[in-house]
Amino acid sequence: MLETLFFAKTVAVVGASRTPGKVGHDIVRNLVAGGFLGTILPINPAAASVLGLPCLKSPRDYDGKIDLCIIVVPRPVVLAAAEESIKAGAESLVVITAGFKEMNQEGADLEKQLVNLCKAKRVRLLGPNCLGFINTENNLNASFVGKMPIKGGISVVSQSGALATAILDLAESRHLGLAKMVSIGNKADLSEVDFLRILAHDEQTKVIVGYLEDISSGDEFIKTAEEASAKKPVIILKSGTTKAGMKAASSHTGVLVGSETAYGAAFKRSGVVRADTFEALFDYATAFAMQPLPKGNRVLIITNAGGPGTMAADAVEKAGMQVAELDRNTNSALREKLPGAASYGNPVDVLGDADPDRYVAALMAAQDDPDVDAIIIILTPQAMTRAAETARAIANNLTGGKPVLVSFMGGQAVMPGREELAAAGLPDYESPERAVNALKAMYEYASWHNRPPRIVTRFRVNRRRVERIISRRLRTGRLHIGEVKGKNILQAYGFQIPDGHLATSADEAIEIANCIGYPVALKIVSSDIVHKSDLGGVRLNISSPGAVADYFDLMMIRIGQRAPDAWIEGVYVEKMLNPGLEVIIGMSRDAQFGPMLMFGLGGIFVEVMKDVTFYLAPITENEAVQMLKSTRSYEILEGRRGHKGVDLTAIANGLQRISQLTTDFPQIAELDINPLIVGEVGNDPWVADVRLTLQPIEGGGQS
């Protein structure tokens, strides 16, 4: 667990300064002021002492073992300082100095030399370009931020030093205790993955909070974050995710997938609670650190004003939770304790003149109600409101079985109450919506934590057939696979493909149509044409030999005019199967996290509304079903108001088969089944069109 970092007994500050305000001085001051009980060694060849501690000219002058060296010297001498520290026996280094890969190529080269030195000597490196770290367990403030925070259960890992200081400052204002704070800077060696692994097993850490600008290794991050999330909540604010994919994607899936989507899917898979803003990051951390997880999504609202109560109820429903239906006994208890003018439903309105006793009566009834999983308490400042007394009364009457989140709305008038809530360890929010959002995060994490075991189904498939098709294409450099070969691949993985064959003349097209039966579809086949319909390369529901000949000739003429340089293989003649609902199943391979599966309804739902959902492969049957349910158009799939639904199990089965195909073959960069035609239960879906894009794999292996 990096004992020589977090639990160092001897700490040297290489670059210690006598001048207040300089980083080398502030780090020594923080080590002393924090109450660190180990040995502190200022290293400065030009000074006799720093803050009353005798200075050494070099770490090697110490007659004993140094566990940790904090390096705060100018960039040109960092490497020499690291070498001296390692020779003195240091097993961990913290390089505060900036100006490495974040600045220029010269800095990047120097950083690489620093990493190589540490790896060769089996020394762990934090930084460079970081603030250092804090471990409240042993009063070790090895950073140049402010004073030592109070001890608590939140640990912070931040790629931004400035954000780390903001978190520490806000934690102090809210009386929130911290276990550890780590500024990872350039993470040349130690990264978010290392600290997730460490903090997952740290007994002092109850909640892990992180700010990341990038993730070093996608696969390793997902695995480590999933293991950590299984033990405790992991809440991460990830910035820099607004840019779309960097390449010109040819498929719907590729167009819709950007880094924002990829990170969202990675966090969903690994159980990470994602915060979209700094405000949300702290809101969630406060709730997770202070309250138990909800056992369900039924929420009771207690308020002294109707408007804020309605706001909270709206927010609960929008968050996908339920405004709880109160038990009969709860309703009776409320009628007995509250005035006749009060509202006994949900929200429970204790009226504007409510004293602390009314809040306690409503709270006690809610805590006893078996149909309530979580409670939100709202207080607005009115003439009779006693904010501080109400806050104390709430805190003194918590049973601890259900999460209770509070929103004291207003400014100066409710400030004494907010201070009481913070001192009592109750999460308090300036608006009901923020309280609801924090509760939603808790509920979603609890649902993930209690999910069934992940069992990925492996279907019996003809993998060898797909290997032959892909190998041949990669050898010839043809990376785009069109409908004909694409359907061969899907058929090998269990998809229903309509009967069809390639024709190179009108007579041949008639012969094929007569053989497979009418009606048929004609589709141009060309690796140079991606969107066939746009160029008149698709004709459906042809029901006679004469029409086949006419449309074949017309198609060849139009394609010749509209795409004169395209190489035409011929026209695919295909049997038309039963009509149904059009859906899209796709995959786009993210460079960090691997195959990203996509599902959505066809037509306007994907083209205009972009009503699609993404999940990282491989997926389980339950995850495939959740993909369907997470679309806004799920009611269409289910069937409502006299309209019959479609076979949801068949769609989920198709998603799992694409998951298997794209994990089996990393050479597939993009895949679009557009559309997959699905019918009612008992009717197998069939593939109307498909296209794939390949990518060469380093080393030339198949999978």
C-alpha positions in Angstrom: 0.0 0.0 0.0 2.9 2.4 -0.7 3.9 2.3 3.0 6.9 4.6 2.3 4.7 7.2 0.8 1.6 7.4 3.0 3.2 6.1 6.1 6.8 7.4 5.8 8.7 7.7 9.0 11.5 9.9 7.7 10.7 12.6 5.2 13.3 14.8 3.4 12.4 18.0 1.7 15.0 18.5 -1.1 14.9 22.2 -1.8 13.7 23.4 1.6 13.7 27.2 1.9 14.1 29.7 4.7 11.8 32.2 2.8 8.1 32.1 3.8 5.9 31.9 0.8 8.3 29.7 -1.2 7.0 26.2 -1.8 10.1 24.6 -0.2 9.4 26.6 3.0 5.6 25.9 3.0 6.1 22.2 2.7 8.4 22.1 5.8 6.0 24.3 7.6 3.0 22.0 6.8 5.0 18.9 8.0 5.7 20.6 11.3 2.3 22.3 11.8 0.4 19.2 10.8 1.8 17.3 13.8 3.8 14.7 11.9 5.6 12.6 14.5 8.3 11.2 12.2 11.7 12.8 11.3 11.6 15.9 9.1 14.9 16.6 7.1 15.2 19.9 5.3 17.8 19.6 2.5 19.4 22.9 1.6 23.2 23.2 1.1 23.1 27.0 1.6 21.1 27.1 4.9 21.9 26.0 8.5 18.3 25.5 9.4 14.7 25.9 8.3 12.0 26.6 10.9 14.4 25.5 13.6 15.2 22.2 12.0 18.9 21.6 11.1 19.5 21.4 7.3 21.5 18.8 5.5 23.5 19.6 2.3 22.3 16.3 0.6 19.9 13.5 1.4 23.0 11.2 1.5 24.3 13.1 4.5 21.6 11.6 6.7 22.8 8.8 8.9 19.8 6.6 8.7 17.0 5.5 6.3 15.0 8.0 4.3 11.5 6.7 3.3 10.2 9.7 1.3 11.9 12.6 -0.5 9.8 15.6 -1.6 11.7 17.4 -4.4 11.2 21.1 -4.8 14.2 22.3 -6.8 14.4 23.9 -10.3 13.7 21.7 -13.2 17.3 21.4 -14.5 18.4 19.8 -11.2 15.4 17.6 -10.5 17.1 14.5 -12.0 20.2 15.0 -10.0 18.1 15.5 -6.8 16.2 12.3 -7.6 19.4 10.4 -8.0 20.8 11.7 -4.7 17.5 10.8 -3.0 17.5 7.3 -4.3 21.1 6.7 -3.3 20.1 7.8 0.2 17.6 4.9 0.3 14.3 6.7 -0.5 11.7 4.3 -1.9 9.1 7.0 -2.7 9.6 10.4 -4.4 7.2 13.3 -4.7 8.3 15.8 -7.4 6.5 19.1 -6.9 8.5 20.9 -9.6 6.6 21.8 -12.8 7.8 22.3 -16.3 7.9 18.8 -17.7 5.7 17.2 -20.3 3.0 19.8 -19.7 5.3 22.5 -21.0 7.4 21.3 -24.0 9.3 18.4 -25.6 12.4 19.1 -23.5 10.3 18.8 -20.4 8.8 15.6 -21.7 12.2 14.1 -22.4 13.4 15.0 -18.9 10.2 13.5 -17.4 10.9 10.2 -19.3 14.4 10.1 -17.9 13.0 10.6 -14.4 10.6 7.8 -14.8 13.2 5.5 -16.2 15.5 6.2 -13.3 12.7 5.4 -10.8 11.7 2.2 -12.5 15.2 1.0 -12.7 15.6 1.4 -9.0 12.0 0.3 -8.1 11.2 3.6 -6.6 7.6 5.0 -6.9 7.1 8.5 -8.2 4.3 10.9 -7.5 4.1 13.8 -9.9 5.9 15.8 -11.3 3.9 19.0 -11.4 1.8 18.2 -8.3 0.9 19.6 -4.9 2.0 16.5 -3.0 -0.3 14.6 -0.7 -1.9 14.5 2.8 -2.6 11.5 5.1 -4.6 12.6 8.1 -4.2 9.2 9.7 -0.6 9.9 10.7 -0.8 13.7 10.5 1.4 13.8 7.3 0.9 16.9 5.3 3.4 16.4 2.5 2.1 19.2 0.4 2.1 23.0 0.0 -1.7 23.5 0.5 -3.2 25.0 3.6 -3.6 23.5 7.1 -4.2 19.9 7.8 -7.9 19.0 7.3 -9.9 17.3 10.0 -9.9 13.5 10.0 -12.8 11.9 8.2 -13.8 9.3 5.6 -13.4 11.1 2.2 -10.2 10.6 0.2 -9.5 12.8 -2.8 -7.4 12.1 -5.9 -7.0 15.1 -8.2 -5.2 15.7 -11.4 -5.6 19.4 -10.8 -3.7 20.9 -7.9 -6.0 24.0 -7.9 -9.1 21.8 -7.7 -7.6 19.9 -4.8 -7.1 23.0 -2.8 -10.7 24.1 -3.6 -11.9 20.7 -2.3 -9.9 21.1 0.9 -11.2 24.6 1.5 -14.8 23.6 0.9 -14.5 20.5 3.0 -13.3 22.7 5.9 -16.3 25.1 5.5 -18.7 22.2 5.6 -17.0 20.4 8.5 -16.2 17.5 6.3 -13.3 15.2 7.3 -10.8 13.8 4.9 -8.7 10.6 5.1 -6.2 11.3 2.3 -5.6 13.9 -0.5 -3.4 13.1 -3.4 -2.4 15.5 -6.2 -1.3 13.2 -9.1 -0.1 16.0 -11.4 1.5 14.5 -14.6 1.1 11.0 -13.2 4.4 10.0 -14.8 4.4 6.9 -12.6 1.6 6.7 -10.0 -1.8 7.3 -11.5 -5.4 7.3 -10.7 -5.4 3.5 -11.1 -2.8 3.0 -8.4 -4.6 5.2 -5.9 -8.0 3.6 -6.7 -6.5 0.3 -5.9 -4.9 1.6 -2.7 -7.8 3.5 -1.4 -10.2 0.7 -2.1 -8.4 -1.3 0.7 -7.8 1.7 3.0 -9.9 1.3 6.1 -9.9 5.1 6.8 -11.4 5.8 3.4 -15.2 5.5 3.1 -15.7 7.5 -0.1 -13.3 8.1 -3.0 -13.6 11.4 -4.8 -11.6 12.1 -8.0 -11.0 14.8 -10.5 -9.5 13.6 -13.8 -8.6 15.2 -17.1 -7.6 12.0 -18.8 -7.3 8.3 -17.9 -4.0 6.5 -18.4 -5.3 3.0 -19.3 -8.9 2.3 -20.2 -9.0 -1.4 -19.5 -7.0 -1.2 -16.3 -9.1 1.7 -15.1 -12.4 -0.1 -15.6 -11.2 -3.2 -13.9 -9.7 -1.3 -10.9 -12.7 1.1 -10.6 -15.1 -1.8 -10.7 -13.2 -3.5 -7.9 -13.1 -0.3 -5.8 -16.8 0.6 -6.4 -17.7 -2.9 -5.1 -16.2 -1.9 -1.8 -17.1 1.8 -1.5 -18.5 4.7 -3.6 -16.2 6.2 -6.2 -17.2 9.7 -7.4 -15.4 11.2 -10.3 -15.6 14.6 -12.1 -14.1 14.1 -15.6 -13.4 17.2 -17.6 -12.4 17.6 -21.2 -15.1 15.4 -22.7 -16.9 17.7 -25.0 -15.0 17.0 -28.3 -16.6 14.6 -30.7 -14.6 11.7 -32.1 -11.4 12.8 -33.8 -11.9 10.7 -36.9 -14.4 11.1 -39.7 -16.7 8.3 -38.8 -18.7 6.5 -41.6 -21.4 4.9 -39.5 -24.2 6.2 -37.3 -22.5 4.7 -34.3 -19.2 6.3 -35.1 -20.8 9.7 -35.6 -22.6 9.6 -32.3 -19.8 8.2 -30.2 -17.4 10.9 -28.7 -15.1 10.9 -25.7 -18.0 12.1 -23.6 -20.0 9.0 -24.5 -17.1 6.6 -24.0 -16.3 7.9 -20.5 -19.9 7.8 -19.6 -20.2 4.1 -20.6 -16.9 3.3 -18.8 -18.1 4.8 -15.6 -21.5 3.1 -15.9 -19.8 -0.3 -16.4 -17.4 0.2 -13.4 -20.0 1.6 -11.0 -18.3 5.0 -10.8 -20.7 7.8 -9.7 -20.2 10.5 -12.3 -20.4 14.2 -11.3 -20.9 16.6 -14.2 -19.8 19.7 -12.2 -17.6 20.6 -9.2 -20.8 21.5 -7.3 -22.2 18.0 -8.0 -18.9 16.4 -7.0 -19.1 17.9 -3.6 -22.8 17.4 -3.2 -22.5 13.7 -3.9 -19.4 13.3 -1.7 -21.3 14.9 1.2 -24.3 12.7 0.9 -22.3 9.5 0.5 -20.0 10.3 3.4 -22.8 11.3 5.8 -25.8 9.1 5.1 -26.6 5.4 4.5 -27.5 4.2 1.0 -31.3 4.0 0.2 -32.8 0.6 0.0 -35.2 1.7 -2.8 -36.3 4.8 -4.7 -39.4 5.9 -2.8 -38.9 9.4 -1.4 -40.8 11.4 1.2 -40.6 15.2 1.2 -41.2 17.3 4.3 -41.5 21.0 3.8 -42.8 24.2 5.4 -43.8 25.8 2.0 -45.8 24.4 -0.8 -43.8 25.7 -3.8 -40.4 24.2 -2.7 -42.2 20.9 -1.9 -43.6 20.8 -5.4 -40.2 21.6 -6.9 -38.7 18.6 -5.0 -41.5 16.3 -6.1 -41.0 17.3 -9.7 -37.2 16.7 -9.3 -37.8 13.3 -7.8 -39.9 12.1 -10.8 -37.5 13.6 -13.3 -34.7 11.7 -11.6 -36.5 8.4 -12.2 -37.4 7.9 -8.5 -40.9 7.8 -6.9 -42.8 10.2 -4.7 -43.7 7.7 -2.0 -47.3 6.7 -1.2 -47.5 6.9 2.6 -48.5 4.0 4.7 -51.9 4.3 6.5 -50.3 4.4 9.9 -48.0 7.2 8.8 -51.0 9.2 7.6 -52.7 8.7 10.9 -49.6 9.6 12.9 -49.3 12.8 10.9 -52.9 13.8 11.4 -52.5 13.3 15.1 -49.3 15.4 15.4 -49.8 18.2 12.8 -52.4 21.0 12.6 -55.6 20.5 10.7 -54.4 22.8 7.9 -51.3 20.8 7.2 -50.9 18.5 4.2 -50.7 14.8 5.1 -49.9 13.5 1.6 -46.5 13.7 0.0 -45.0 16.3 0.1 -45.9 16.6 3.8 -46.5 20.4 4.4 -45.9 21.3 8.0 -47.0 24.9 7.3 -45.0 28.1 7.3 -45.3 28.6 11.1 -43.8 25.2 11.8 -41.7 24.9 15.0 -39.0 22.2 15.4 -41.6 19.8 17.0 -43.6 19.6 13.8 -40.5 18.7 11.8 -39.6 16.0 14.3 -43.1 14.6 14.2 -43.1 14.3 10.4 -39.5 13.0 10.4 -40.3 10.3 13.0 -43.4 9.1 11.1 -41.4 9.0 7.8 -38.6 7.0 9.4 -41.1 4.4 10.7 -42.9 4.1 7.3 -42.0 0.8 5.5 -43.0 2.4 2.2 -40.4 5.2 2.5 -36.8 4.6 1.4 -35.4 8.2 1.7 -36.4 11.5 3.2 -35.8 15.1 2.0 -36.4 17.9 4.4 -37.0 21.5 3.2 -37.0 24.6 5.3 -37.6 28.1 4.0 -37.1 31.2 6.2 -40.4 32.6 7.4 -41.3 34.9 10.3 -41.7 32.1 12.8 -38.9 29.9 11.5 -36.2 28.8 14.1 -33.6 27.5 11.7 -30.9 26.6 14.2 -33.3 24.9 16.7 -35.0 23.0 13.8 -31.6 21.8 12.6 -30.6 20.5 16.0 -34.0 18.8 16.5 -33.7 17.0 13.1 -30.1 15.9 13.9 -31.1 14.6 17.4 -34.0 12.5 16.1 -32.4 10.5 13.3 -32.6 6.7 13.6 -29.9 6.1 10.9 -31.8 3.6 8.9 -32.7 5.8 5.9 -30.8 8.6 4.2 -32.0 12.1 5.2 -31.0 15.0 3.0 -31.8 18.6 4.0 -32.3 21.8 2.0 -32.3 24.9 4.1 -33.3 27.5 1.4 -32.2 31.1 1.7 -29.3 33.1 2.8 -28.5 34.8 6.1 -31.7 33.9 7.8 -31.0 30.1 7.6 -27.2 30.3 8.0 -27.3 29.4 11.7 -29.3 26.3 10.8 -26.9 25.3 8.1 -24.0 25.6 10.5 -25.8 23.3 12.9 -26.5 20.8 10.1 -22.8 20.8 9.1 -21.6 20.4 12.7 -24.1 17.5 13.1 -22.9 15.7 9.9 -26.1 16.2 7.9 -25.9 16.9 4.2 -27.5 20.3 3.4 -28.2 21.8 0.0 -29.2 25.2 -1.1 -32.0 23.9 -3.3 -34.3 20.9 -3.3 -33.1 19.9 -6.8 -29.5 19.5 -5.6 -30.6 17.3 -2.7 -32.6 15.2 -5.1 -29.7 14.9 -7.5 -27.4 13.7 -4.7 -30.1 11.2 -3.6 -30.4 9.9 -7.2 -26.6 9.3 -7.3 -26.9 7.3 -4.1 -29.8 5.3 -5.4 -28.1 4.5 -8.7 -24.9 3.4 -6.9 -26.9 1.2 -4.5 -28.7 -0.4 -7.5 -25.3 -1.0 -9.2 -23.9 -2.4 -6.0 -26.8 -4.8 -5.6 -26.9 -5.9 -9.2 -26.9 -9.6 -10.1 -23.5 -11.2 -10.8 -22.2 -10.4 -14.3 -22.5 -13.5 -16.5 -21.7 -12.9 -20.1 -23.4 -15.5 -22.4 -21.2 -17.1 -25.1 -23.1 -18.2 -28.1 -22.1 -21.1 -30.5 -21.0 -19.3 -33.7 -19.0 -20.0 -36.8 -15.9 -18.0 -35.9 -13.7 -19.6 -38.5 -15.9 -18.2 -41.3 -15.5 -14.7 -40.0 -11.7 -15.1 -39.6 -11.5 -16.0 -43.3 -13.5 -13.0 -44.4 -11.6 -10.5 -42.3 -8.1 -12.0 -43.0 -8.8 -11.8 -46.8 -9.9 -8.1 -46.5 -6.9 -7.1 -44.4 -4.5 -8.8 -46.8 -5.9 -6.9 -49.7 -6.2 -3.6 -47.8 -10.0 -3.3 -48.3 -11.1 -2.1 -44.9 -14.7 -1.4 -45.7 -17.0 -4.4 -45.7 -20.3 -3.9 -47.4 -23.7 -5.5 -47.2 -23.0 -8.9 -48.8 -19.9 -9.9 -46.8 -21.2 -8.1 -43.8 -24.3 -10.3 -43.8 -22.1 -13.4 -44.2 -20.3 -12.3 -41.0 -23.6 -11.7 -39.1 -25.0 -15.0 -40.3 -22.0 -16.8 -38.8 -22.9 -15.2 -35.5 -26.5 -16.3 -35.5 -28.4 -13.5 -37.2 -31.3 -14.2 -39.6 -30.3 -13.1 -43.1 -32.8 -13.0 -46.0 -31.9 -15.2 -48.9 -30.1 -13.3 -51.6 -27.4 -13.5 -54.3 -25.2 -11.1 -56.4 -26.3 -10.5 -60.0 -24.2 -8.9 -62.7 -26.9 -8.7 -65.3 -30.7 -8.1 -65.5 -31.2 -11.7 -66.7 -29.2 -13.1 -63.8 -31.2 -10.9 -61.4 -34.5 -12.3 -62.8 -33.2 -15.8 -62.3 -32.3 -15.2 -58.7 -35.6 -13.5 -58.0 -37.5 -16.4 -59.5 -35.5 -18.8 -57.3 -35.9 -17.1 -54.0 -39.4 -15.8 -54.5 -41.1 -12.5 -54.6 -41.2 -9.7 -53.5 -37.5 -8.9 -53.7 -35.2 -6.0 -53.1 -32.4 -4.7 -55.4 -29.3 -3.1 -53.8 -26.2 -1.8 -55.5 -23.0 -3.5 -54.3 -19.9 -1.3 -54.3 -17.2 -0.8 -51.7 -17.0 2.8 -53.0 -20.6 3.6 -52.1 -21.5 3.8 -48.4 -25.0 5.4 -48.5 -26.7 3.4 -51.2 -30.1 4.9 -50.8 -28.9 8.5 -51.3 -27.7 7.6 -54.9 -30.7 5.6 -55.9 -29.0 2.3 -55.2 -31.9 0.6 -53.3 -35.3 -0.5 -54.6 -37.7 -2.5 -52.4 -40.8 -4.6 -52.8 -40.3 -5.6 -56.5 -42.9 -8.2 -57.4 -42.4 -9.3 -61.0 -39.6 -10.4 -63.4 -40.3 -7.5 -65.7 -40.0 -5.0 -62.8 -36.7 -6.7 -61.7 -35.2 -6.2 -65.2 -36.4 -2.6 -65.5 -35.2 -1.5 -62.0 -31.9 -3.3 -62.5 -31.2 -1.4 -65.7 -32.4 1.9 -64.3 -30.2 1.5 -61.2 -27.1 0.8 -63.2 -27.8 4.0 -65.3 -28.4 6.2 -62.3 -25.4 4.9 -60.3 -23.2 5.4 -63.4 -24.4 9.1 -63.5 -24.2 9.8 -59.8 -21.1 7.9 -58.9 -19.1 7.5 -62.2 -15.8 6.6 -60.5 -17.3 3.9 -58.2 -16.3 0.3 -58.9 -19.6 -1.7 -59.1 -19.6 -5.4 -58.2 -23.2 -5.9 -59.2 -26.7 -5.8 -57.7 -27.7 -7.8 -54.7 -31.1 -9.5 -55.2 -32.7 -10.2 -51.8 -35.9 -11.8 -50.6 -38.2 -9.4 -48.8 -39.2 -10.7 -45.4 -42.0 -9.7 -43.0 -42.1 -6.0 -42.2 -41.6 -4.7 -38.7 -40.1 -2.0 -36.5 -36.7 -0.7 -37.6 -34.0 -0.5 -34.9 -30.3 0.1 -35.2 -27.5 -1.9 -33.5 -24.0 -0.6 -33.8 -20.5 -0.7 -32.4 -17.7 1.8 -32.5 -14.3 0.9 -31.0 -13.0 3.5 -28.5 -9.2 3.8 -28.4 -9.3 3.8 -24.6 -12.1 1.5 -23.6 -12.7 -0.9 -26.5 -16.0 -1.8 -28.3 -18.9 0.6 -27.5 -22.2 -0.9 -28.3 -25.1 1.3 -29.5 -28.8 0.7 -29.7 -31.7 3.0 -30.9 -34.8 3.0 -33.0 -34.4 3.8 -36.7 -35.6 6.7 -38.7 -36.2 10.0 -36.9 -35.3 8.6 -33.5 -31.7 8.3 -34.5 -31.4 10.8 -37.3 -33.0 13.8 -35.5 -33.6 12.9 -31.8 -30.4 10.9 -31.4 -32.3 8.7 -29.0 -29.6 6.1 -28.5 -27.8 4.4 -25.7 -24.3 3.0 -25.3 -22.7 0.3 -23.3 -19.2 -1.2 -23.2 -18.8 -4.8 -24.5 -18.9 -7.5 -23.3 -22.5 -7.1 -22.0 -24.7 -9.5 -20.0 -28.3 -10.2 -20.8 -29.4 -7.9 -18.1 -27.2 -5.1 -19.4 -28.6 -5.6 -22.9 -32.2 -5.2 -21.5 -31.1 -2.1 -19.6 -29.8 -0.6 -22.9 -33.3 -1.0 -24.4 -35.0 0.5 -21.3 -32.7 3.5 -21.1 -34.0 4.9 -24.5 -36.7 7.5 -24.4 -38.6 5.4 -27.1 -38.7 2.3 -25.0 -42.5 2.6 -24.7 -42.7 2.0 -28.5 -40.8 -1.2 -28.1 -43.0 -2.4 -25.3 -46.2 -1.4 -27.1 -48.8 1.0 -25.6 -52.4 2.1 -26.3 -53.4 -0.8 -28.5 -50.1 -1.1 -30.4 -48.4 -4.5 -30.0 -44.8 -4.5 -28.7 -41.9 -6.2 -30.4 -39.7 -9.1 -29.2 -37.5 -7.4 -26.7 -35.6 -10.6 -25.9 -34.7 -11.0 -29.5 -33.2 -7.5 -29.6 -31.3 -8.1 -26.4 -30.0 -11.4 -27.9 -28.8 -9.5 -31.0 -26.9 -7.0 -28.8 -25.2 -9.8 -27.0 -24.2 -11.4 -30.3 -22.6 -8.2 -31.6 -20.9 -7.9 -28.2 -19.4 -11.3 -28.7 -18.4 -10.6 -32.3 -16.7 -7.4 -31.6 -14.8 -8.7 -28.6 -13.8 -11.8 -30.6 -12.5 -9.6 -33.4 -10.6 -6.4 -32.4 -10.0 -5.9 -36.1 -13.6 -4.6 -36.4 -13.4 -0.8 -35.8 -17.0 0.1 -36.6 -20.2 -1.9 -37.3 -23.8 -0.8 -38.1 -26.8 -3.0 -38.5 -29.1 -0.4 -40.0 -31.8 -1.4 -39.8 -32.6 -4.6 -37.9 -36.2 -5.4 -38.5 -38.0 -6.7 -35.4 -41.5 -8.0 -35.1 -43.8 -9.4 -32.4 -42.7 -12.1 -30.0 -42.0 -15.3 -31.9 -40.8 -13.6 -35.1 -37.1 -13.7 -35.5 -35.6 -10.2 -36.4 -33.8 -10.0 -39.7 -30.9 -7.9 -40.9 -31.9 -5.5 -43.7 -28.5 -3.8 -44.1 -25.1 -3.8 -42.5 -21.6 -2.4 -43.0 -18.4 -2.8 -41.2 -15.0 -1.0 -41.1 -11.8 -2.9 -40.2 -8.6 -1.8 -38.7 -5.2 -3.6 -38.9 -4.1 -5.0 -35.5 -0.5 -4.7 -34.4 1.3 -7.9 -34.8 -1.2 -9.2 -37.3 -3.0 -11.6 -35.0 -6.6 -12.4 -35.5 -8.0 -12.0 -31.9 
